[in-house]
Amino acid sequence: MTRTITLELPESLYASLTQRAEQQQSTPEQLILDSLATTLGNGAQSVDDDPLIRLAGCITSDITDIAERHHEYLGQALLDELRHGNENEP
């Protein structure tokens, strides 16, 4: 069973959507469906689709548990930035 949903998009967003669809030889509708499926957990995002994959392996670090503790590291970095971020501003 399928359902129909009508969306009203700002012109700039629609232009970006159609441009991306053309680049991927797809349709705007299919990109929206794929995005929703990925966001809602009903679709598997390919590693090739990950925009950060090109950065994998380009940084050397002693941290070996980033996959398990990435939320903790991001949270700590954000906290540090919030606490100390204004010190460098004029």
Order of alpha helices (4+ residues) and beta strands (2+ residues): alpha-alpha-alpha
